[in-house]
Amino acid sequence: MMIIFGKEMCEFCDKAKEICRQYEIEFKYYSVDDRFDGINNMSKLKDKLIKENRMVKTVPVIWHHNKFIGGYNELMSYIENTSEYGQGGF
């Protein structure tokens, strides 16, 4: 399952969710600017980044099965190289 942290008015966050839907990849989306859960989601993201000693400056921030992928461009490369349309398979 993909874990995507993003913001509601983020074009690349929307694209990341859409590409997951298009390839029928299960995902959970956590909005870090959600009015109700944003603080908790941001805290989850920070904890995950600290635990893995990573620093990011933009969203989306994506993991697949606890493997750090990166942002939208890295997600596209990952899918192209691991899906049935690329060189491998999920």
C-alpha positions as CSV (number, residue, x, y, z in Angstrom):
1,M,0.0,0.0,0.0
2,M,1.2,3.5,-0.8
3,I,1.2,6.1,1.9
4,I,1.0,9.6,0.6
5,F,1.3,12.8,2.7
6,G,0.2,15.9,0.9
7,K,-1.8,19.1,0.9
8,E,-5.3,19.7,-0.4
9,M,-4.5,22.3,-3.0
10,C,-1.4,20.6,-4.3
11,E,-1.4,19.7,-8.0
12,F,1.3,17.0,-7.6
13,C,-0.5,15.5,-4.6
14,D,-3.6,15.2,-6.7
15,K,-1.6,13.7,-9.5
16,A,0.0,11.1,-7.2
17,K,-3.5,10.0,-5.9
18,E,-4.8,9.9,-9.5
19,I,-1.8,7.7,-10.8
20,C,-2.4,5.3,-7.9
21,R,-6.1,5.1,-8.9
22,Q,-5.2,4.6,-12.5
23,Y,-2.8,1.7,-11.8
24,E,-5.2,0.4,-9.1
25,I,-2.6,0.8,-6.4
26,E,-4.1,0.9,-2.9
27,F,-3.1,4.1,-1.0
28,K,-3.8,6.0,2.1
29,Y,-3.7,9.8,1.9
30,Y,-2.9,12.0,4.8
31,S,-3.4,15.7,4.4
32,V,-1.0,17.8,6.4
33,D,-3.1,20.9,6.1
34,D,-6.5,19.4,6.9
35,R,-8.4,21.6,9.2
36,F,-9.2,18.7,11.6
37,D,-6.5,16.1,11.2
38,G,-3.7,18.2,9.7
39,I,-1.7,18.6,13.0
40,N,-1.8,14.9,13.7
41,N,-0.9,14.0,10.1
42,M,2.0,16.5,10.1
43,S,3.2,14.9,13.3
44,K,3.1,11.4,11.7
45,L,5.0,12.7,8.7
46,K,7.7,14.3,10.9
47,D,8.1,11.2,13.1
48,K,8.5,9.0,10.0
49,L,11.1,11.4,8.4
50,I,13.0,11.6,11.7
51,K,13.0,7.9,12.2
52,E,14.4,7.4,8.6
53,N,16.8,10.4,8.9
54,R,15.2,12.1,5.9
55,M,14.5,15.7,5.1
56,V,11.9,16.9,2.5
57,K,10.9,20.4,1.5
58,T,7.9,19.6,-0.7
59,V,4.8,17.4,-0.9
60,P,3.8,14.8,-1.8
61,V,5.9,12.5,0.3
62,I,5.4,8.9,-0.6
63,W,6.2,5.4,0.8
64,H,5.3,2.0,-0.6
65,H,5.3,-0.9,1.8
66,N,7.5,1.2,4.2
67,K,10.0,1.9,1.4
68,F,10.6,5.6,0.9
69,I,9.8,6.6,-2.7
70,G,10.0,10.4,-2.6
71,G,7.7,12.8,-4.5
72,Y,5.6,12.6,-7.6
73,N,8.4,12.3,-10.1
74,E,10.0,9.5,-8.1
75,L,6.6,7.8,-7.9
76,M,6.3,7.9,-11.7
77,S,9.8,6.3,-12.1
78,Y,9.0,3.7,-9.4
79,I,5.8,2.7,-11.1
80,E,7.4,2.6,-14.6
81,N,10.1,0.4,-13.3
82,T,8.0,-1.9,-11.1
83,S,4.5,-2.2,-12.6
84,E,3.2,-4.6,-15.2
85,Y,3.6,-1.7,-17.7
86,G,7.3,-1.4,-16.8
87,Q,10.1,-3.8,-16.1
88,G,8.8,-5.5,-13.0
89,G,5.6,-6.2,-11.0
90,F,4.0,-5.2,-7.8
